[in-house]
Each structure stands twice: as C-alpha cells, then as structure tokens.
Amino acid sequence: MRELVIAFGLFLFVEGVLYALFPSKMKNMLKKLEFVKDSQLRFGGFIFALIGFIIIYYIKS
C-alpha cells in the first residue's frame, strides 16, 4: 500500500511540474486530444498500463 501512495504522489508531482513549467504547451496538447479517436486513446492507455505493469513486476521480483 505504501508503494501505491508513493506512485500516486510521483504521478501528481510529474503532472504538476509539467503544468507549472509548460502551461501553454499543455493547453495546446489537450486541445489536440479532441481530434484523437477513442480507440487510439484506449490502445495507447493499454500499452502504457502494460509497460508500467512490466516495470513494476521486474522491480518487485
């Protein structure tokens, strides 16, 4: 459970830093997201989740 809280904190930290350092670029990126198909977003999300799982699996074992 401790690792999950640390991972969530790291996620918030990285997101916060990106918005703090590059606010206009983040806005532009979010606007472009409207034109991406749902299936592409779903596939990309699945790939990132899989990569994250693999990284965590290898670190923990």
KOLNUKOL-986593 format. One record per residue: residue number from 1; y, x, z of N, C-alpha, C, O, CB in turn; residue in one letter. Coordinates in Angstrom, 2 decimals, padded with zeros to 5 digits. Glycine has a CB too. Layout:
BEGIN
<num NUM	nyy Y	nxx X	nzz Z	cayy Y	caxx X	cazz Z	cyy Y	cxx X	czz Z	oyy Y	oxx X	ozz Z	cbyy Y	cbxx X	cbzz Z	residu A>
...
//
This chain:
BEGIN
<num 1	nyy -001.20	nxx 000.83	nzz 000.00	cayy 000.00	caxx 000.00	cazz 000.00	cyy 001.26	cxx 000.87	czz 000.00	oyy 002.26	oxx 000.53	ozz -000.63	cbyy 000.00	cbxx -000.94	cbzz 001.21	residu M>
<num 2	nyy 001.18	nxx 001.99	nzz 000.71	cayy 002.34	caxx 002.89	cazz 000.77	cyy 002.69	cxx 003.41	czz -000.62	oyy 003.87	oxx 003.51	ozz -000.97	cbyy 002.06	cbxx 004.06	cbzz 001.72	residu R>
<num 3	nyy 001.67	nxx 003.76	nzz -001.41	cayy 001.91	caxx 004.26	cazz -002.76	cyy 002.56	cxx 003.21	czz -003.64	oyy 003.40	oxx 003.53	ozz -004.49	cbyy 000.60	cbxx 004.73	cbzz -003.39	residu E>
<num 4	nyy 002.19	nxx 001.95	nzz -003.45	cayy 002.78	caxx 000.87	cazz -004.23	cyy 004.27	cxx 000.73	czz -003.93	oyy 005.07	oxx 000.54	ozz -004.85	cbyy 002.06	cbxx -000.46	cbzz -003.95	residu L>
<num 5	nyy 004.64	nxx 000.84	nzz -002.68	cayy 006.05	caxx 000.76	cazz -002.30	cyy 006.82	cxx 001.95	czz -002.86	oyy 007.95	oxx 001.80	ozz -003.34	cbyy 006.20	cbxx 000.71	cbzz -000.76	residu V>
<num 6	nyy 006.21	nxx 003.13	nzz -002.81	cayy 006.84	caxx 004.32	cazz -003.38	cyy 007.03	cxx 004.17	czz -004.88	oyy 008.08	oxx 004.51	ozz -005.42	cbyy 006.00	cbxx 005.58	cbzz -003.07	residu I>
<num 7	nyy 006.01	nxx 003.65	nzz -005.57	cayy 006.10	caxx 003.45	cazz -007.02	cyy 007.19	cxx 002.44	czz -007.37	oyy 007.92	oxx 002.63	ozz -008.33	cbyy 004.74	cbxx 002.98	cbzz -007.58	residu A>
<num 8	nyy 007.29	nxx 001.38	nzz -006.60	cayy 008.32	caxx 000.38	cazz -006.85	cyy 009.71	cxx 000.98	czz -006.61	oyy 010.64	oxx 000.72	ozz -007.37	cbyy 008.11	cbxx -000.85	cbzz -005.95	residu F>
<num 9	nyy 009.85	nxx 001.77	nzz -005.57	cayy 011.11	caxx 002.44	cazz -005.30	cyy 011.49	cxx 003.40	czz -006.42	oyy 012.65	oxx 003.48	ozz -006.80	cbyy 011.05	cbxx 003.18	cbzz -003.98	residu G>
<num 10	nyy 010.52	nxx 004.12	nzz -006.93	cayy 010.77	caxx 005.03	cazz -008.04	cyy 011.19	cxx 004.27	czz -009.29	oyy 012.09	oxx 004.71	ozz -010.02	cbyy 009.53	cbxx 005.87	cbzz -008.33	residu L>
<num 11	nyy 010.55	nxx 003.15	nzz -009.55	cayy 010.92	caxx 002.30	cazz -010.68	cyy 012.38	cxx 001.85	czz -010.55	oyy 013.15	oxx 001.96	ozz -011.51	cbyy 009.98	cbxx 001.06	cbzz -010.77	residu F>
<num 12	nyy 012.75	nxx 001.36	nzz -009.38	cayy 014.13	caxx 000.91	cazz -009.17	cyy 015.12	cxx 002.07	czz -009.30	oyy 016.22	oxx 001.89	ozz -009.84	cbyy 014.27	cbxx 000.26	cbzz -007.79	residu L>
<num 13	nyy 014.74	nxx 003.23	nzz -008.81	cayy 015.60	caxx 004.40	cazz -008.91	cyy 015.85	cxx 004.77	czz -010.37	oyy 017.00	oxx 004.98	ozz -010.77	cbyy 014.98	cbxx 005.58	cbzz -008.17	residu F>
<num 14	nyy 014.79	nxx 004.86	nzz -011.16	cayy 014.93	caxx 005.23	cazz -012.58	cyy 015.76	cxx 004.20	czz -013.33	oyy 016.65	oxx 004.56	ozz -014.10	cbyy 013.54	cbxx 005.39	cbzz -013.24	residu V>
<num 15	nyy 015.48	nxx 002.92	nzz -013.11	cayy 016.26	caxx 001.87	cazz -013.77	cyy 017.72	cxx 001.95	czz -013.37	oyy 018.61	oxx 001.83	ozz -014.21	cbyy 015.68	cbxx 000.49	cbzz -013.43	residu E>
<num 16	nyy 017.98	nxx 002.14	nzz -012.09	cayy 019.35	caxx 002.21	cazz -011.61	cyy 020.11	cxx 003.39	czz -012.20	oyy 021.28	oxx 003.26	ozz -012.56	cbyy 019.36	cbxx 002.30	cbzz -010.12	residu G>
<num 17	nyy 019.45	nxx 004.53	nzz -012.29	cayy 020.09	caxx 005.72	cazz -012.86	cyy 020.43	cxx 005.49	czz -014.32	oyy 021.51	oxx 005.87	ozz -014.78	cbyy 019.18	cbxx 006.95	cbzz -012.70	residu V>
<num 18	nyy 019.51	nxx 004.88	nzz -015.07	cayy 019.79	caxx 004.62	cazz -016.48	cyy 021.00	cxx 003.72	czz -016.67	oyy 021.85	oxx 003.98	ozz -017.52	cbyy 018.56	cbxx 004.00	cbzz -017.15	residu L>
<num 19	nyy 021.07	nxx 002.65	nzz -015.88	cayy 022.21	caxx 001.73	cazz -015.99	cyy 023.49	cxx 002.38	czz -015.49	oyy 024.57	oxx 002.09	ozz -016.02	cbyy 021.93	cbxx 000.45	cbzz -015.21	residu Y>
<num 20	nyy 023.41	nxx 003.24	nzz -014.49	cayy 024.61	caxx 003.89	cazz -013.96	cyy 025.16	cxx 004.94	czz -014.92	oyy 026.37	oxx 005.08	ozz -015.07	cbyy 024.30	cbxx 004.53	cbzz -012.61	residu A>
<num 21	nyy 024.27	nxx 005.68	nzz -015.58	cayy 024.72	caxx 006.75	cazz -016.46	cyy 025.05	cxx 006.28	czz -017.87	oyy 025.95	oxx 006.81	ozz -018.52	cbyy 023.68	cbxx 007.82	cbzz -016.53	residu L>
<num 22	nyy 024.32	nxx 005.28	nzz -018.37	cayy 024.48	caxx 004.83	cazz -019.75	cyy 024.63	cxx 003.31	czz -019.85	oyy 023.80	oxx 002.67	ozz -020.48	cbyy 023.28	cbxx 005.29	cbzz -020.58	residu F>
<num 23	nyy 025.66	nxx 002.73	nzz -019.24	cayy 025.76	caxx 001.26	cazz -019.23	cyy 025.91	cxx 000.65	czz -020.63	oyy 025.28	oxx -000.37	ozz -020.92	cbyy 026.92	cbxx 000.83	cbzz -018.38	residu P>
<num 24	nyy 026.72	nxx 001.25	nzz -021.48	cayy 026.92	caxx 000.66	cazz -022.81	cyy 025.67	cxx 000.80	czz -023.68	oyy 025.34	oxx -000.10	ozz -024.44	cbyy 028.11	cbxx 001.31	cbzz -023.51	residu S>
<num 25	nyy 024.98	nxx 001.92	nzz -023.56	cayy 023.74	caxx 002.10	cazz -024.34	cyy 022.65	cxx 001.14	czz -023.88	oyy 021.87	oxx 000.65	ozz -024.69	cbyy 023.25	cbxx 003.54	cbzz -024.24	residu K>
<num 26	nyy 022.59	nxx 000.89	nzz -022.58	cayy 021.60	caxx -000.06	cazz -022.06	cyy 021.91	cxx -001.47	czz -022.54	oyy 020.99	oxx -002.23	ozz -022.86	cbyy 021.56	cbxx -000.01	cbzz -020.52	residu M>
<num 27	nyy 023.18	nxx -001.83	nzz -022.60	cayy 023.55	caxx -003.15	cazz -023.11	cyy 023.15	cxx -003.29	czz -024.57	oyy 022.59	oxx -004.31	ozz -024.97	cbyy 025.07	cbxx -003.39	cbzz -022.96	residu K>
<num 28	nyy 023.42	nxx -002.26	nzz -025.36	cayy 023.05	caxx -002.29	cazz -026.78	cyy 021.54	cxx -002.39	czz -026.96	oyy 021.06	oxx -003.10	ozz -027.84	cbyy 023.58	cbxx -001.06	cbzz -027.50	residu N>
<num 29	nyy 020.81	nxx -001.68	nzz -026.12	cayy 019.35	caxx -001.73	cazz -026.21	cyy 018.84	cxx -003.13	czz -025.89	oyy 017.93	oxx -003.63	ozz -026.56	cbyy 018.72	cbxx -000.69	cbzz -025.27	residu M>
<num 30	nyy 019.42	nxx -003.76	nzz -024.87	cayy 018.98	caxx -005.10	cazz -024.50	cyy 019.32	cxx -006.12	czz -025.59	oyy 018.57	oxx -007.07	ozz -025.81	cbyy 019.62	cbxx -005.52	cbzz -023.18	residu L>
<num 31	nyy 020.45	nxx -005.93	nzz -026.28	cayy 020.80	caxx -006.82	cazz -027.39	cyy 019.80	cxx -006.69	czz -028.54	oyy 019.43	oxx -007.69	ozz -029.16	cbyy 022.22	cbxx -006.52	cbzz -027.90	residu K>
<num 32	nyy 019.36	nxx -005.47	nzz -028.80	cayy 018.39	caxx -005.24	cazz -029.88	cyy 017.02	cxx -005.81	czz -029.54	oyy 016.23	oxx -006.09	ozz -030.43	cbyy 018.27	cbxx -003.75	cbzz -030.16	residu K>
<num 33	nyy 016.75	nxx -005.99	nzz -028.27	cayy 015.47	caxx -006.50	cazz -027.82	cyy 015.22	cxx -007.93	czz -028.31	oyy 014.08	oxx -008.36	ozz -028.44	cbyy 015.38	cbxx -006.45	cbzz -026.31	residu L>
<num 34	nyy 016.31	nxx -008.67	nzz -028.57	cayy 016.18	caxx -010.04	cazz -029.07	cyy 015.46	cxx -010.11	czz -030.41	oyy 014.81	oxx -011.10	ozz -030.72	cbyy 017.55	cbxx -010.69	cbzz -029.20	residu E>
<num 35	nyy 015.57	nxx -009.05	nzz -031.19	cayy 015.02	caxx -009.07	cazz -032.54	cyy 013.58	cxx -008.58	czz -032.61	oyy 012.96	oxx -008.60	ozz -033.68	cbyy 015.87	cbxx -008.22	cbzz -033.45	residu F>
<num 36	nyy 013.04	nxx -008.16	nzz -031.50	cayy 011.66	caxx -007.70	cazz -031.45	cyy 010.76	cxx -008.91	czz -031.20	oyy 011.05	oxx -009.75	ozz -030.35	cbyy 011.46	cbxx -006.61	cbzz -030.34	residu V>
<num 37	nyy 009.67	nxx -008.97	nzz -031.95	cayy 008.74	caxx -010.10	cazz -031.81	cyy 008.03	cxx -010.04	czz -030.45	oyy 007.83	oxx -008.97	ozz -029.89	cbyy 007.70	cbxx -010.09	cbzz -032.95	residu K>
<num 38	nyy 007.67	nxx -011.22	nzz -029.95	cayy 006.96	caxx -011.30	cazz -028.67	cyy 005.65	cxx -010.53	czz -028.71	oyy 005.27	oxx -009.89	ozz -027.73	cbyy 006.70	cbxx -012.76	cbzz -028.30	residu D>
<num 39	nyy 004.97	nxx -010.59	nzz -029.83	cayy 003.68	caxx -009.90	cazz -029.93	cyy 003.87	cxx -008.38	czz -029.84	oyy 003.03	oxx -007.69	ozz -029.27	cbyy 002.97	cbxx -010.27	cbzz -031.25	residu S>
<num 40	nyy 004.96	nxx -007.87	nzz -030.40	cayy 005.24	caxx -006.44	cazz -030.31	cyy 005.55	cxx -006.04	czz -028.87	oyy 005.09	oxx -005.00	ozz -028.40	cbyy 006.40	cbxx -006.06	cbzz -031.24	residu Q>
<num 41	nyy 006.32	nxx -006.86	nzz -028.18	cayy 006.64	caxx -006.58	cazz -026.78	cyy 005.38	cxx -006.63	czz -025.92	oyy 005.18	oxx -005.79	ozz -025.04	cbyy 007.68	cbxx -007.59	cbzz -026.25	residu L>
<num 42	nyy 004.54	nxx -007.61	nzz -026.17	cayy 003.30	caxx -007.75	cazz -025.41	cyy 002.40	cxx -006.54	czz -025.63	oyy 001.83	oxx -006.00	ozz -024.69	cbyy 002.57	cbxx -009.05	cbzz -025.80	residu R>
<num 43	nyy 002.27	nxx -006.12	nzz -026.88	cayy 001.43	caxx -004.97	cazz -027.20	cyy 001.99	cxx -003.70	czz -026.56	oyy 001.24	oxx -002.91	ozz -025.98	cbyy 001.31	cbxx -004.79	cbzz -028.73	residu F>
<num 44	nyy 003.30	nxx -003.50	nzz -026.66	cayy 003.93	caxx -002.33	cazz -026.05	cyy 003.75	cxx -002.34	czz -024.54	oyy 003.47	oxx -001.30	ozz -023.94	cbyy 005.40	cbxx -002.28	cbzz -026.40	residu G>
<num 45	nyy 003.93	nxx -003.49	nzz -023.93	cayy 003.73	caxx -003.61	cazz -022.48	cyy 002.31	cxx -003.29	czz -022.08	oyy 002.08	oxx -002.62	ozz -021.07	cbyy 004.09	cbxx -005.00	cbzz -022.01	residu G>
<num 46	nyy 001.35	nxx -003.76	nzz -022.86	cayy -000.05	caxx -003.48	cazz -022.58	cyy -000.33	cxx -001.98	czz -022.68	oyy -001.02	oxx -001.42	ozz -021.83	cbyy -000.97	cbxx -004.25	cbzz -023.54	residu F>
<num 47	nyy 000.20	nxx -001.34	nzz -023.70	cayy -000.02	caxx 000.10	cazz -023.89	cyy 000.57	cxx 000.88	czz -022.72	oyy -000.09	oxx 001.77	ozz -022.18	cbyy 000.62	cbxx 000.58	cbzz -025.22	residu I>
<num 48	nyy 001.81	nxx 000.54	nzz -022.32	cayy 002.44	caxx 001.24	cazz -021.19	cyy 001.66	cxx 001.00	czz -019.90	oyy 001.50	oxx 001.92	ozz -019.09	cbyy 003.89	cbxx 000.79	cbzz -021.03	residu F>
<num 49	nyy 001.20	nxx -000.21	nzz -019.69	cayy 000.41	caxx -000.51	cazz -018.50	cyy -000.88	cxx 000.29	czz -018.50	oyy -001.29	oxx 000.82	ozz -017.46	cbyy 000.11	cbxx -002.02	cbzz -018.41	residu A>
<num 50	nyy -001.53	nxx 000.39	nzz -019.64	cayy -002.76	caxx 001.16	cazz -019.76	cyy -002.53	cxx 002.65	czz -019.49	oyy -003.30	oxx 003.29	ozz -018.78	cbyy -003.37	cbxx 000.97	cbzz -021.16	residu L>
<num 51	nyy -001.46	nxx 003.19	nzz -020.06	cayy -001.13	caxx 004.59	cazz -019.82	cyy -000.85	cxx 004.82	czz -018.34	oyy -001.31	oxx 005.80	ozz -017.76	cbyy 000.09	cbxx 005.03	cbzz -020.67	residu I>
<num 52	nyy -000.09	nxx 003.92	nzz -017.72	cayy 000.19	caxx 004.03	cazz -016.30	cyy -001.07	cxx 003.97	czz -015.46	oyy -001.22	oxx 004.74	ozz -014.51	cbyy 001.13	cbxx 002.94	cbzz -015.87	residu G>
<num 53	nyy -001.98	nxx 003.08	nzz -015.81	cayy -003.24	caxx 002.97	cazz -015.09	cyy -004.04	cxx 004.26	czz -015.21	oyy -004.61	oxx 004.73	ozz -014.22	cbyy -004.06	cbxx 001.79	cbzz -015.61	residu F>
<num 54	nyy -004.10	nxx 004.82	nzz -016.40	cayy -004.85	caxx 006.06	cazz -016.62	cyy -004.26	cxx 007.20	czz -015.80	oyy -005.00	oxx 007.98	ozz -015.19	cbyy -004.87	cbxx 006.43	cbzz -018.12	residu I>
<num 55	nyy -002.94	nxx 007.30	nzz -015.78	cayy -002.27	caxx 008.35	cazz -014.99	cyy -002.61	cxx 008.19	czz -013.51	oyy -002.98	oxx 009.16	ozz -012.85	cbyy -000.74	cbxx 008.30	cbzz -015.20	residu I>
<num 56	nyy -002.49	nxx 006.97	nzz -013.00	cayy -002.79	caxx 006.72	cazz -011.59	cyy -004.26	cxx 007.01	czz -011.29	oyy -004.58	oxx 007.59	ozz -010.25	cbyy -002.45	cbxx 005.28	cbzz -011.21	residu I>
<num 57	nyy -005.15	nxx 006.62	nzz -012.19	cayy -006.59	caxx 006.85	cazz -011.99	cyy -006.88	cxx 008.35	czz -011.86	oyy -007.62	oxx 008.77	ozz -010.97	cbyy -007.40	cbxx 006.23	cbzz -013.16	residu Y>
<num 58	nyy -006.30	nxx 009.15	nzz -012.77	cayy -006.58	caxx 010.58	cazz -012.73	cyy -005.94	cxx 011.27	czz -011.53	oyy -006.50	oxx 012.22	ozz -010.99	cbyy -006.10	cbxx 011.24	cbzz -014.02	residu Y>
<num 59	nyy -004.77	nxx 010.80	nzz -011.11	cayy -004.12	caxx 011.40	cazz -009.94	cyy -004.90	cxx 011.08	czz -008.67	oyy -005.05	oxx 011.94	ozz -007.81	cbyy -002.67	cbxx 010.90	cbzz -009.81	residu I>
<num 60	nyy -005.40	nxx 009.86	nzz -008.56	cayy -006.10	caxx 009.43	cazz -007.35	cyy -007.53	cxx 009.98	czz -007.28	oyy -008.10	oxx 010.05	ozz -006.19	cbyy -006.13	cbxx 007.92	cbzz -007.28	residu K>
<num 61	nyy -008.11	nxx 010.37	nzz -008.41	cayy -009.51	caxx 010.84	cazz -008.36	cyy -009.59	cxx 012.36	czz -008.36	oyy -010.69	oxx 012.91	ozz -008.32	cbyy -010.29	cbxx 010.29	cbzz -009.55	residu S>
//
